[in-house]
Amino acid sequence: MANQVSSQDNKSYPIMKLTNISKTFTGIKAVDEVSLEINSGEILAVLGENGAGKSTLMKILSGIHQPEKGSIHINLNWFLRKQNMPQGLMPFRIFNPNKAIQIGIGMVYQHFKLIEPLTVRDNIMLGNEITIGRTNIIDYVQADRDIENLGKTYGMPINPETIIEELSVGIKQRVEILKQLYREAQLLILDEPTAVLTPAEVEELFNTMRELKAAGKSIIFISHKLKEPLNIADRIIVMRKGKIIGETKPSDATEVSLAEMMVGRRVLMQLERSDVHPGKSILEVENLTIKNQHGFNAIDNISFEIRENEIVGIAGVQGNGQTELIDGLMGLRKDLSGSIKYYQSKGRDTAEELANKSTLQILEKGIAYIPEDRSKQGLIHEFPIHDNTWLGLQSQPIIAEEYLGEKKESAKFSLKNFLIPSKLLKRFAIKVIEDFDVMTPDIYVTLKNLSGGNQQKVILGREFAKNPRLIIASQPTRGVDVGVTEKVRNALLKMRDQGTGVLLVSSDLDEILSLSDYILVLYEGQIVGRGPIKDFTTLEISQLMTGGSLGSPKQTTQKQVEV
C-alpha cells in the first residue's frame, strides 16, 4: 500500500549532495565537475541550453547513467521515512533505476512511458502489484483505493478504470506522477512537464507541485520556458556546457537575466515582426477528412488556406487531430478524402493535387517539413550527423555554387543519379551545424550521441537550408533552449517576409500568438475558431482549445479573406 507522507517540520535541510560529478560521451563532457545540494520540501528548477547537461545529470540521479567521477551523498532517513536510519548525509551509489525507485527517486519523462490500451490502475501498479494475503491474486480493490486516496491527497482525482488512450495529455501526465507517488517517491524529477500542456493544465500541474511541496516532497523541475521557474521554483540553477554556472532565487531574477545565463549572451525576448500583406495562395485544403488508426475521423471536414507571406498557426490540445493533419499533408496517411492543392511556383495559377501523393513526391515540390516526432520521422540515430543533414534531399537538386563556393557551368547536382561530391556533402553539413550551433566536435559523430535539442537543431538547419516555398512545422521549438527558440522564430518570420508560407503547429500558445498572422483552433478534429490573430485573446483561444464556445463569427468563417 502506498503511504501518504506529510511534512515532519517546515525547516528545509539537505537531502542529497552531489560532489564533482562528471560524465563523458564520445569525447564530450556532458557533465563536468558538478556539485549541487538538493533540499527537503523545495522546488528546484534546472535551466540550460541544449547539450548543457541537464538530462544527463538527471539520468545519473535516476540510475540510468553512472558517473565516471564524483560522489553522491543522500539522507536515507528522509528518503525512506524510517527513523532507525542514520541521520544526515551518507555516501550512496545509485546503481540502476530500480535502486533509485527503491530509495524514493521518481522521474516523469517528457515523453510518457504509459501503455495506452491498459487502464490507469494497470499502468500505475505495473511492476509494483499488491496481492491478497499470501496468494498470487492481485488485489485490485486495494490498488484502486490507494490510487484514489493519492489522487485526492495531492489534488489529482482520477478513475483507476479509465483506459489511458481515452485521456487528455494533461491527465496522462497526472497518471505518470501518481505512478511515482504510488511507488512512494520522495524526490520527483519532472522533465519538461509543461511542454504539451494548455495554460489551464499548466496551472493545474503547478497546484499539484505546491501540494507535493507542502507534503514535504522535493521536486526537480527541468524547463526551457523562463516564466515558469520564476512562478513556481524556490531556487533556480543554470547549466552551460556541462557545468553549473549560476544559481539564483526567482525574486532576484528576470526572464532576460535567466536567458543570458543560459546562453552566455544577450537574448532579445521580443520578436521583430514586420507588416507584410499576404500574397497569393500556396496551399488550399478543402473538405479534408482524415481517419486515425481506429477508423474514426481524426480530422473532420476542414478547409483552410496558406498564402505567401503568411504564418498560419494551429492551436489545440495535443490529441485533437494535429498529428493526423500534418501526416495527411505530408503523404504519411492515405485514409483521407478531400482536396490538398499546392501552387509550387510564384505567379502560377495552376495547382497540383497533393492528396495521396508520396512523401518523397511532396518533398520534391519545395516543401520543408519539421516533424513532430524527430526520432521516428526526421532522423536516423545510428547514422552520423553528416548523413542526417542530407535526409530528404537525395532526390532534390542542390545548388553547388552556394555550398562549394565555386563557379561551375552546371550549378546543380542531381542526387537522383548519386552525383554527390564529398566536398559538397561536407560543406553542407558544416553549414547546417554552424547555422544552428549544433554542439558536436565534428560532423561524423553518431546522431544518437547528441542531446535531444541538438538533434532538433540538425533537422531545423537541414530544412531551412532548402529555401522552401512552404514550411510545414510541427512543434519546431519543442525541446530547444531559449537561444535556439529565438533563432527559429526569427528565421520563420524572415522566410515569411520573403514570401514563404508557413503552417505552424505548436502546443506552446505563446509561440502561436507571437508568430501567427492567422489562427486555426482545432478541437476533436474540427476547426472551432479561426481568424486574424489580432482578433483573439489568450483566454478566448484557451477556451476554444478545451471545447468552450465564444458564440462569435470567429468560429464560423470558413476561409481567409483577401484584404
N, C-alpha and C positions, 0 to 999 in steps of 0.2 A: 504493500500500500504506500502511496506517495505521501510523505509527511508534509504538513503545512508549517512553515517556519516563520516565526516573527522575529523582529529585531530585538536582540537582548538589551541593547542600550543604544543611545544616539551618538556615541563617540566613534568616530571613524579611525581606523588603525590599519597598518599594512597587513594584507593577507597573502601577498605574493611579491617577491622581489626577483627581478632579472638582473644579472650582472655580466656585462661584457659578452652578450650573446652574439654569435656570428654564424652565418650560413652562406655558402658559396654554391652557385650553379654555373657550370661550364665557364669558369673563369670570371664570372660576375658576382661580386659581393652583394647578395640580396639583402642581407642583414649584417651590419658592420659595427661590432662593439657596442651593442645596445644595452643600456642599463635603465631599468624602469621599476617603479613601485606601483602596485595596484592596491587601493584601499577598500575597506569594507563599506558597503552601503553607498557607493558612488557610481556615477555615470561618467565614464572616461571616454572622450571622443578621440579617435585616431584619424588624422588627416594626412594627406600626402599625394603627390602626383603619381602617375602610373610608373610602376617599377621602383617606387620608393621603399618597398619592403614591408608594407602593411600586412598584406595577405600572408607572406612567408612567416612573419613574426607570429601572426595568429595561428598559423598551422603548426608552429612549434609549441605554442601553448596548448593546442588541442591534440597533440601527439602524432600529427601526420608527418612532420619533419623532425629530425633530430639535429640539434645544434652541433657544430664542429668545435665550438669553443664557448666557454662561459658556464654559468651555473644558474639554477632556478631554486629558490627557497620559497616554501609555502607554509601557511599556518593551517596545519591539519585539523586542529581543534575547530577552527572556523568552517573549513570546508565540509567536514564530516559531522559537525554539530555533536561531537562526543566529548564530554568533559574530562574523560580519562586520558585524552591525548595530550602530548607535551604542549605547553604554552609557547607562543612566539613562533618565529620562522625557523624552519629546519630544511636541510638540503633534500631535494626530491627530484627524481628523474621521471619524466612523462614518456614512457617507452612507446606508447601507441594510443590510438583513440580510445580503446577500451579502458586503459588506465586513466585517461582524462575524464571519461564518464564516471568511473568508479569513485574518483575523489570529488566530483561535482563540477566539472567544467563542461559546458554545453555550447555548441556552436550552431547558429542558424545561418545557413548559406543564402546568398542572393538568389541562386537557382535552387528551388526547393527539392528536397530528397524524399518526396512522397510517392506512394504507389496509387495512381489515380483511380483504378477500379475498386479499391478497397475502401472500407469505412474509416471515419475519423478514429474510432476506437482501435481498429486493427493497425492503423499507422502509428498511433501513439504508443501502443503497448508492444509493438513488434520488437522481439528480442528481449523483452522485459515482462513476459507474461506471468500472471499470478494464477495459481491453481487452487482447487478446492481441497483443503486438507492435505493428505499425503498422496492424493491421486494425481494423474496427469491431465485431469479435466480443467480446462481454462475457466476461471471464474469471471465470466463476462459481466455479471451483475455488480460485483465489487469494482471491476475496472470502470464501468460506467459511472458508478458512484464517485470514485476517485477523480475521474476526468471532470465530471460536473462540478465537484467541490473546488477543484483547482480553477476552473473557469470562473466560478462565482467569486472566489477569493481575489483573483487578480483582474477582474473586470473583463473576462473573455468568455462569456457564456457560449456554449456550443452543444449541439445534439450529437452524441457519440455515434449514432447510427447513420449519419449522413454520409453519402458517397463523396469522396474527395473531388472527383471531376465535376460535381454539381456546385462546387463552392467558388466564390469570387477569389481573386488573388489575395485580397486583404484577409479573408477568413482562412485561406490556406496557410498564410504566414502565421496566423494565430495558432493553427494546429502544430506548426513547427515549434513554436515557443512552448506550447503546452507539452509537446513530446519531451522537451528538455526538462521542464519542470516536473513531469511525471517521473523522470529519472533522478529527481532531487538535485538538479543543478543549482549551484550557489553562485557561480560566475558564468554569466551568459555573454557570448561573443556574437554580436549581430553584424553581419557583413552586408553593407549597403541595403539596409532593411526597407528604405523608403523608395527604392529605385522604380518600383512598378505600382506604387500606391497613389490613390487620389488624395487631394488635400484633406478630405474628411477622414480617410483611412490613416493618413499620417498622424492626425491629431489623436485618433483612437489608439494608435501604437504608442504615442508619447504618453498618453494617460496610463497605458499598461506599464510602460517603463517606470513611471512615477510610483505606481503601486508596488512594483517589484523592489524598487529602491526603498520604499517605506517599510517593506518586509525584511530589509537588511541585506538583500542580494546586491551583488555588484554587476555592472554591465559595461562591456567594452563595445563602443559604437563606432563602426567604420563608415565614413561618408565622404562623398565628393561634393555634397551640397553645403555651402558655407553657412546658410541661415540656420540650418537645423542644429548643429552643435552649439551655436550661440543661444538657441532657445531651450535646449534640453540638458546639456552637459554641465557637470560640476567642474571639470578640468579638461583641457584640450592639449594634446601633444601633436606635433607636426614632424613628419619624417621626410627626408630627402636623401636619395642615393644611399639607402640602407642605414642611415643614421637618424637619431632624434636630434633635430636642430633647434627645437624650441618647445617651450611649454607655457601655457597661459591660462587664465580664467576667462570665461565669457564676458565678465564685466570689464575686463581690460583689453578686449579685442573687438575688431570690426571685420566685416567681410573682406574689406580691402587689405587689412593687415594680415589676415589669415592667408589670403591668396598670395601675397608677396612672400610670406614664409614658405608656402608650399613650392613655389616655382622659382624663387630666388630673384624675382624681378617684379617690376610694377605691372599689374594686370588691370586693363581697362574693364570695369564692370558694366559699362554701358556700350551698347552696340550702335554703330553709326548707320542709321537707315536713311536712304535717300528716297525721295518721292519719285517712283517710276510708274509710268502708265502701262498697264498690261497690254500686250500686243495680241497677235492672232493666236488662235487655239493650237496647242501642241497635242493634247490628248483629250479625247472626248469619250466618256464612258456613259453608255445608255442602257438602262433597264438591266443592269448586271445582277445576276443571281449566281452564287457560288455555294455548293454543298460542302459540308465538312465530312470527316471520315465516317460519321454515323448516318449520313444521308440526309441530314437536316440542313436547312438554309442558314449558313453562317453569314452570308451576305444576301440580303433580300430586296431585289429590285431597286437598286440605287443608280442614280445618274449624277454626274458632275463633269467638270472640265478643268484642265490646267492650261494656262496661257503663257505666252512669252512674258518674261519679266514679272513672274508671279510665283509666290510660295503659297501653296495650299496646304494648310495644316489639318491633320485628322486627330481630333481629341477623343478619348474614350478610355474607360477602364479596360485593362488587358482582358482579353477573352470575349470581346464583343464583335469580333469579325475582322479586326485589323490584320491579323496574321493571314487569314484566308484571302483577304482582299489583295494584299501585296503578292502573295503566292500566285493568285489568279492573274494579276497584271504581268507577272514575270514568267508565265508559262509553266509554273510548278504545280498547278491544279488544272485538271482537264474537265472536271464535272461542273461545267458552268454554262450559262446561257446569257444572251445579251451581246452588246457590241463594245469593242475597245478600238477606237480609231486613232491612228497616230499620224501626224504630219511631220515627216522626217526633215524636210528642208524649209528654210525660211522662204516665204513668198509662194510656197507650193499650195495649191488649192485641193489637190487630190490626196485623200487619206488612205492609209493602208490598214487593213483589219489585222489586229494582233491576237484576237481571241483564238485560243487553241494552237497558237504557234509555239515552237520550242523555245526554251530559254536561250539557247545559242542564237536562234534567229532574231530574238528580241534584242539581245546584247549587240548584235551586229548593226542595229539601227541607230546606234549612237546614244544608247540609254545607259546611264550609270546606275548601279544597284548596290545599295548598302543594306545587307540583310539583317533581320532581327537577331538571328542565331548565327553569330560569326563562326562558331565551331563547326556547325553542320553544313552551312551554306556558303561560307565565304573563304574558308582556308583549309589547307591540308597540313595538319600538325606535324606529320612526320617529314615534311619537306622543309628545306631551308627557306629563309626569308627571300633569298634571291629568286627562287622558283615561284613563291606565293605572289610576288609582285606582278607576275605575268598571267595569273589565272583569269580566264575570261577574255583575255586579249589575243589568244592564239590564232583566232580567225579574223582579226581586225588589222587593217593597215596601220602601221606605226610611222610617224614622221621621223625619219632617221636624222635629218638635219638638226632637229631640236635636241636630241639626246646624244648624238655623236659630235656635234659641233663642227661638222664638216660639210662642205658643199658637194652635192652629188647630182649627177644627171637625173637619176631616178631617186626621188626623195622618199620613196616608200618601199618598205619590205613587206611582202605578203607572207604572213605567218602560216597561211594555209599550206604553202609549199616548203615550210620549215626553213626559210631563208632568214635565220635569226643570228646575226653576228654576235659573238660573245661580248664584244666591246659594247654593243647596243644593250644587251641584257644587263651588263654590269652597271652601265651609266644610268639606265632607267631605274634599276633597283636602288642605287645610291641616291638618286633624285627623290624617290618615294620616301626613303629613310630620312633624308635631310629636311624635306618639306614638312614632315610631321614629327620630327625629333624622336624617332624610334630609338629607344635605349638599347643598343646592342654593340658589341665590339666589332662586328663585321656583318656582311650580308649573307654569310654562309652558315650562320647559327641556325640550328633547327628551330622551327617556329614554336614548338611546344615549350621551349625554354624561356620564352618571353612571358611577361605578365599579361593578364587579360587586356589591360588597357593598351599596352604596346601592340598586341595582336590587332586590336581595333584600329590603331593608327596605320598599320600596314594596309588594311582594307581602304581606309579613307584616302591615303596617299595614292593608292592604285586607281581608285575610281575617279578622284578629282583630276588626275593627270590625263584623263580621256578628253577633256574639254567637251563634255556632253551637251546635247540639246535638251535632254530631260534627265533629271535625277529622281530616282525613287529611293528615298532614305527612310529606313525603319530604325528608330532608336539610335541615331548616329552618334550621340554623345553618352550613351549608357556605358558606364564603367570607365570613363576617361576623366582626367583631372581638369581643374579649372582652367589651366593654361591651354590645353588642347581643346576644351569646350569653346573657349574664346576664339581659337583659330578656326575651328569647324564652322561655328556660327557666322563668323565674318566671311569665310570662304563661300558659304551658301548665299549670303547676301550679295557678295561680289558677283557670283555667277548669275544670280537673278538680275542684277543690274546690267549684265552683259547680254541678256536675252534668254537665258536658260529658264526653263520651267522646273519647279520643284514640287514633288509630293512628299510631305513630311509627316511621318507617323511618330509620335512621341508620347510616352506616359508622363513626361515632365511638362506640366501645364505652363510653367514659366517659359519653357522653350517655345511652346506653341504660341504663347502670347507675344513673345519678343521677336519672333521670326516671321510669323504668318501674315500674309496680306488678306487671305480669305480662310475661313474656318469651316470644317465639316465636323459635326459631333455624331459619333457612332454609338448606338445603343441597341443591343440584341440584333445586330446586323443591318439596322436601318439608319438612315440619316435623320436624326431628330432635331437638328439645328444646323443652320448654315447662314453665311453672310459675311460681309467685311468684318475683319477682326475688331475694328474700332467700334462696332455696334454692340459688342458683348462685354460684360464684366466677368471677372473671375468667378464670382458667385453664380452667375447665370450659366456659365459653362459647366461648373461643378454640378449644378442641379440637373442639367441635361445629361451629363455623363452617367448619372445614377438613376435615370429614368424619370426625373422630375419634368414638369411641364411649365413653360413660360407663358403659353397662351398668346403668342405674338406671331407676326408674319415671319419671324426669324426661322420658324420651324417648317414653313410651307413653301418657300421659294425653291424652285427646282433646279435653277441653273444660274451661274454667274451672269450678271447683266453688264454688257459693254457700256462704259460711261465715258 
